[in-house]
Amino acid sequence: MNTIIEMQGIVKVFPPNVVALNDVSVDFREGEIHAIVGENGAGKSTLMKILYGMQPANSGRIRYRGQDAIFHDPGEAIANGIGMVHQEIILIPEYTVWQNVVLGVEPVGLFGRIDEKEARRRVQARIQEFNFNLAVDAEVGDISVAARQKVEILKLLYRDVSVLIMDEPTAVLTPQEIPQLFNELRRLRDNGHTILFISHRLDEVMELSDRITVLRRGRKIGTVDTADTSKEQLAQMMVGREVIFSPLRQEQQIGDVVADIQGITYIDAMKRERLKDISIRVRASEIVGVAGVEGNGQFELVNVLMGLLKPTSGEFFVCGERLTHASILDRRKKIAFVSQDRASMGACLSASIMENVLMTHHRLNKRFSKFGGLVLDYAQANRFTEEVRQKLDVQMDSRQAVFRSLSGGNQQKVILGRELSLGAPFILLDQPTRGLDVGSIEYVHQQILRMRAESYALLMLSSDLDELFRISDRIVVLHRGRIVADLITAETSITEVGYFMLEGKPNATKID
């Protein structure tokens, strides 16, 4: 196969002195699926953003189709045949498929008006060319997440890109939808397209890719043929040590009920029923996982439990104390909380790392105050921040650096360290490992299981079914705001849970 892209000696330094990429050289071939893997902060996304024109390199060289190339913005990259599908789907729900696809490059007719007939014809031709199962006139808000992702890919194919960069494309898909995406990517590869695939999920990388490049802390460790390696070898290249992939959950005696969610119903301001009669009991030394396609009530459930939304009916108790209408601070005495939305709910980006570590602790833990709570004990605060840094291997320059200077994965590590140190009897985890690398995920799972062994009760929402099956004792499934299944993990399967997620029942029809 011919080499289509060469990235030679790429260096990227973020102020003041964070080396994101250190002399990275890698080539991508025409008609291959090439995975880029590595820990958080390894430089995967930065490397792709440089290629896509989202960030400039400090030094290095890019050659594209045999010519030196520098793209100053994504528009230039797309014009030259390189496109990127981001993890967050960016479409207009009220627009149809064809309207989303042609947006910005619409064919025009007389008087500069959009030629709708021609636009629909062109989009339909691309759908047929690439064998995508999409209806051109369907509103994007009415189609599945998997179908929306097809629309994102179709937008780029409509613009004649030959290189597709995919950033964690399976993060929002159910197990039944992933094979469909992979089949489509393979068809694109077989038609001559080059797919650059960023993923934390090594099983998927092994199944889909032809070659794999591993980065570690800004340096290239190596590029290997997928057929010549294994998941365990990749993990060791990524983190520099052996990583355990077998299920971590062990049998343990479950205690009394700690968190008791009784018949919670929530109807929003538009009179839409977002939660219907949700009842979940979580006992001491138990991890209950919550599965479901995003948008089926997870957001509302978390916000009701944390006091950000008021339930229409139902009750919520922790250790027998009624928290249904309690203040957020009173809840925090009983609940440790890791939010999936780090920027707005889990942290203050403009505050220092130390200040973020201390949040909630400074109100509930006398260790960090002097003179009756009038003065912050900076010595204790620094010690605690260092404890969190070491425990979770947080990559940071200084405890006084602003929180936003950390990578997303390192921000999550800080929040996890803070919350798991609170000692609250009930721990609510909303996507606790989203954005973390394989080594960090393993460590976080060990910490969660340690809390379980110490008689804490944990409720964990996750879009990663492998994660739920590794560590949870039970799995409840949300579908359209209702609990449609409450399953013992050891007695079910990922396939069964996936069907409940999609259809609200164990037997599903063919997925479109």
ABEGO torsion letter per residue (X at the ends): XBBABBBBGBBBBBOAABBABBGBBBBBBBGBBBBBBEBBGAGAAAAAAAAAGABBBABEBBBBGGBBBBBABAAAAAAAGBBBBBABBBBBAABBAAAAAABGABBBBBGGBBBAAAAAAAAAAAAAAAGBBBBAABBAAABBAAAAAAAAAAAAAAAGBABBBBBGAAAABBAAAAAAAAAAAAAAAAAGBBBBBBBABAAAAAAABABBBBBBGGBBAEBBBAAABBAAAAAAAAAGBBBBABBABBBBBBBBBABBBBGBBBBBAAGBBABBGBBBBBBBGBBBBBBEBBGAGAAAAAAAAAGABBBABEBBBBGGBBAAABBAAAAAAABBBBBABAAAAABBAABBAAAAAABGAAAABAAABBGGGABBBAAAAAAAAAAAAAAAGBBBABAABBAAABBAAAAAAAAAAAAAAAGBABBBBBGAABGBBAAAAAAAAAAAAAAAAAGBBBBBBBABAAAAAAABABBBBBBGGBBABBBBAAABBAAAAAAAAAAGBABBBBBX
